[in-house]
C-alpha cells in the first residue's frame, strides 16, 4: 500500500502522539507499505516553526535526516502536474498545504 502522509499525521507519528489512530500508526510502521511525505509538509512545518506555532527540537534538516529518511519515508516533490490538479479542486478546504497534498495524491504523476 502507498501512503501519502499529511503534515499532522507525520508529526503525530514521529512524536508518538496518541492522536494518531492505532490503525494509522500500524499502516505507517508496516514495512511493506511505501510512505511518502510532500515537500509541502516540510514547508508548512518550517512556516509554523518560524511563527511560533510549532516547536522543533532539531533543525528541519536534522528532522528530515532523522525522521523522514530514518523512517524510510520518501519525499514527494511538487511537480507542475500537481499544480494543474490543484486548480481543479473545489474549495471545500482552504488550507493551501492540505490542498496541495490532496492534489498530489490525485495526480497520475505520483510514483505509484
C-alpha positions in Angstrom: 0.0 0.0 0.0 1.2 3.5 -0.8 0.7 6.2 1.9 1.0 9.9 1.5 1.2 11.3 5.0 -0.5 14.6 5.9 1.6 17.0 7.9 -0.2 16.3 11.2 -0.1 12.6 10.7 3.7 12.8 10.1 4.2 14.9 13.2 2.0 12.7 15.4 3.8 9.7 14.1 7.3 10.9 14.9 6.2 12.3 18.3 4.4 9.1 19.3 1.2 11.2 19.8 -1.9 9.2 20.7 -4.0 11.5 18.5 -2.8 9.3 15.6 -5.0 6.3 15.5 -3.6 2.8 16.1 -4.6 1.8 12.6 -2.8 4.7 11.0 0.3 4.1 13.1 0.3 0.4 12.2 -0.1 1.3 8.5 2.8 3.8 8.7 5.0 1.3 10.5 4.2 -1.6 8.2 7.5 -2.1 6.2 5.6 -3.4 3.2 3.9 -0.1 2.7 5.6 2.7 0.8 5.4 6.0 2.7 5.6 9.5 1.2 5.8 13.0 2.7 5.2 16.0 0.5 7.7 18.8 0.4 4.7 20.9 1.1 4.6 19.4 4.6 8.1 20.5 5.2 7.3 23.9 4.0 4.3 24.0 6.4 6.4 22.8 9.3 9.0 25.5 8.5 6.4 28.2 8.5 4.7 27.1 11.6 8.1 26.8 13.4 9.1 30.3 12.3 5.9 31.9 13.6 6.0 30.1 16.9 3.1 27.7 16.3 5.3 24.6 16.3 8.4 24.0 18.4 11.0 21.8 16.7 13.6 20.1 18.9 16.1 20.0 15.9 16.7 21.8 12.7 14.5 21.0 9.7 17.5 19.4 8.0 18.0 17.1 11.0 14.3 16.3 11.2 14.4 15.2 7.6 17.5 13.1 8.0 16.4 11.5 11.3 12.6 11.3 11.0 11.9 11.2 7.3 14.8 9.2 5.9 15.2 7.4 9.2 11.7 6.0 8.9 12.1 5.2 5.2 9.7 7.9 4.1 10.2 9.3 0.7 9.9 13.0 0.0 7.4 13.8 -2.8 8.5 16.8 -4.8 6.0 19.3 -6.2 5.5 18.8 -10.0 3.7 21.1 -12.4 1.1 18.4 -12.9 0.3 18.5 -9.2 -0.4 22.2 -9.6 -2.6 21.5 -12.6 -4.6 19.2 -10.4 -4.7 21.7 -7.6 -6.5 24.2 -9.9 -9.4 21.7 -10.4 -10.1 21.2 -6.7 -13.3 22.7 -5.2 -12.8 24.9 -2.2 -14.2 22.6 0.4 -11.0 23.3 2.4 -8.9 26.4 2.1 -5.6 25.2 3.8 -3.1 25.6 0.9 -0.8 22.8 2.2 -3.7 20.3 2.5 -5.0 21.2 -0.9 -1.6 20.6 -2.5 -1.2 17.3 -0.7 -4.6 16.3 -1.9 -3.7 17.3 -5.5 -0.5 15.3 -5.3 -2.5 12.2 -4.2 -4.9 12.6 -7.1 -2.4 13.1 -9.9 -1.0 10.3 -12.1 2.5 11.8 -11.7 2.5 10.2 -8.2 5.1 7.4 -8.2 2.6 4.6 -7.9 
